[in-house]
């Protein structure tokens, strides 16, 4: 139907010798839409990261003796006969060695830059073509025809 009206209007414009057509104008109409556009931003920060050191702590003689006594007492609770003696000796050795241990401690801090990407959505105004309107007057009457290019 719009094409028929447009064709009629164009014929009316082109036949100015037969009809009085004045003030022809064509106006484009745009529509405005708001679109959320993703935007990636890199967010960085400086973090303090601990520096660890592992060292072997030698137990004192008192700690070794105490560990041996406790280990021997626990080992004595297991086995029977010569097995009981073996378990007692094993408990003494393990208890005495428990006085020596490896420990980890923080000896300082270093600055480390860490970054991560985060997505933000920004609303942007976008204008796009919608249609055109042709306005003309013929014999004193105003006509408007909508069409798409």
C-alpha positions as CSV (number, residue, x, y, z in Angstrom):
1,X,0.0,0.0,0.0
2,X,2.9,2.4,0.9
3,X,4.5,1.7,-2.4
4,X,1.3,2.5,-4.2
5,X,1.0,5.9,-2.4
6,X,4.7,6.6,-3.0
7,X,4.3,5.8,-6.7
8,X,1.2,8.0,-6.9
9,X,3.1,10.8,-5.2
10,X,6.1,10.5,-7.5
11,X,3.8,10.6,-10.5
12,X,2.1,13.6,-9.1
13,X,5.4,15.4,-8.6
14,X,6.6,14.5,-12.1
15,X,3.4,15.7,-13.8
16,X,3.8,19.3,-12.8
17,X,2.4,20.4,-16.1
18,X,-0.9,18.8,-15.4
19,X,-1.3,19.6,-11.7
20,X,0.0,22.3,-9.4
21,X,2.4,20.6,-7.0
22,X,4.4,22.9,-4.7
23,X,6.7,22.6,-1.7
24,X,8.0,19.1,-2.0
25,X,10.3,18.0,0.9
26,X,11.7,14.7,2.1
27,X,12.7,14.3,5.7
28,X,14.5,11.4,7.2
29,X,13.3,10.1,10.6
30,X,15.7,8.5,13.0
31,X,14.9,6.5,16.1
32,X,17.0,6.7,19.3
33,X,17.8,3.5,21.1
34,X,19.8,2.9,24.3
35,X,22.1,0.0,24.0
36,X,24.3,-1.5,26.8
37,X,27.8,-1.9,25.4
38,X,30.3,-4.1,27.3
39,X,33.5,-2.4,28.2
40,X,36.4,-4.3,29.7
41,X,38.5,-2.5,32.3
42,X,41.7,-3.8,33.8
43,X,41.8,-3.3,37.5
44,X,45.2,-3.6,39.1
45,X,46.4,-3.4,42.7
46,X,49.6,-3.8,44.7
47,X,49.4,-6.6,47.2
48,X,51.8,-7.5,50.0
49,X,52.8,-11.1,49.6
50,X,54.6,-12.9,52.4
51,X,58.1,-14.4,51.8
52,X,58.4,-17.7,53.6
53,X,61.6,-19.4,54.9
54,X,61.8,-23.0,56.0
55,X,64.4,-23.8,58.6
56,X,65.3,-26.8,60.7
57,X,64.9,-26.2,64.4
58,X,67.2,-28.2,66.5
59,X,65.6,-29.3,69.7
60,X,67.4,-28.9,73.0
61,X,68.7,-31.9,75.0
62,X,65.8,-31.5,77.4
63,X,63.3,-31.6,74.6
64,X,65.0,-34.7,73.1
65,X,65.0,-36.5,76.5
66,X,61.3,-35.5,77.1
67,X,60.3,-36.6,73.6
68,X,62.2,-39.9,74.1
69,X,60.5,-40.6,77.5
70,X,57.1,-39.9,76.1
71,X,57.7,-41.9,72.9
72,X,59.1,-44.8,74.9
73,X,56.0,-44.8,77.2
74,X,53.7,-44.8,74.2
75,X,55.7,-47.4,72.3
76,X,55.6,-49.6,75.5
77,X,51.9,-49.9,75.2
78,X,52.1,-51.9,71.9
79,X,53.3,-55.4,71.2
80,X,54.2,-58.2,73.5
81,X,57.5,-59.9,74.5
82,X,60.4,-58.8,72.3
83,X,57.9,-56.9,70.1
84,X,57.1,-54.7,73.1
85,X,60.8,-53.9,73.6
86,X,61.2,-53.1,69.9
87,X,58.1,-50.8,70.1
88,X,59.5,-49.1,73.2
89,X,62.9,-48.4,71.5
90,X,61.1,-47.2,68.4
91,X,59.0,-44.8,70.5
92,X,62.1,-43.4,72.2
93,X,63.8,-42.8,68.8
94,X,60.7,-41.1,67.2
95,X,60.1,-39.1,70.4
96,X,63.7,-37.8,70.5
97,X,63.6,-36.9,66.8
98,X,60.4,-35.0,67.3
99,X,62.4,-32.4,69.2
100,X,64.0,-31.5,65.8
101,X,61.5,-30.1,63.5
102,X,61.2,-28.0,60.3
103,X,59.4,-24.8,60.7
104,X,58.2,-22.2,58.2
105,X,58.1,-18.6,59.1
106,X,57.5,-15.3,57.3
107,X,60.7,-13.4,56.9
108,X,59.4,-10.4,55.0
109,X,57.0,-9.2,52.4
110,X,57.3,-8.2,48.7
111,X,55.0,-6.0,46.7
112,X,53.3,-7.9,43.8
113,X,51.1,-6.3,41.2
114,X,48.0,-8.3,40.5
115,X,45.5,-7.4,37.8
116,X,42.1,-8.7,36.8
117,X,39.7,-7.8,34.1
118,X,36.2,-6.7,34.9
119,X,33.3,-6.1,32.5
120,X,31.2,-3.0,32.9
121,X,28.2,-2.2,30.8
122,X,27.8,1.4,29.6
123,X,24.6,2.6,28.2
124,X,25.1,4.4,24.9
125,X,22.6,6.3,22.8
126,X,22.5,5.0,19.2
127,X,20.5,6.7,16.5
128,X,19.5,4.7,13.5
129,X,17.4,5.3,10.4
130,X,13.8,4.5,10.8
131,X,12.0,5.9,7.7
132,X,11.5,8.9,5.5
133,X,8.5,11.2,5.0
134,X,7.8,13.0,1.8
135,X,5.5,16.0,2.2
136,X,4.0,17.8,-0.8
137,X,1.0,20.0,-1.6
138,X,-1.3,19.4,-4.6
139,X,-4.1,21.7,-5.4
140,X,-4.0,23.2,-1.9
141,X,-4.0,19.9,-0.1
142,X,-1.1,18.6,2.0
143,X,0.0,15.0,1.5
144,X,2.5,13.0,3.5
145,X,3.9,9.6,2.4
146,X,6.1,7.5,4.6
147,X,8.7,5.2,2.9
148,X,12.0,3.4,3.5
149,X,15.0,4.1,1.4
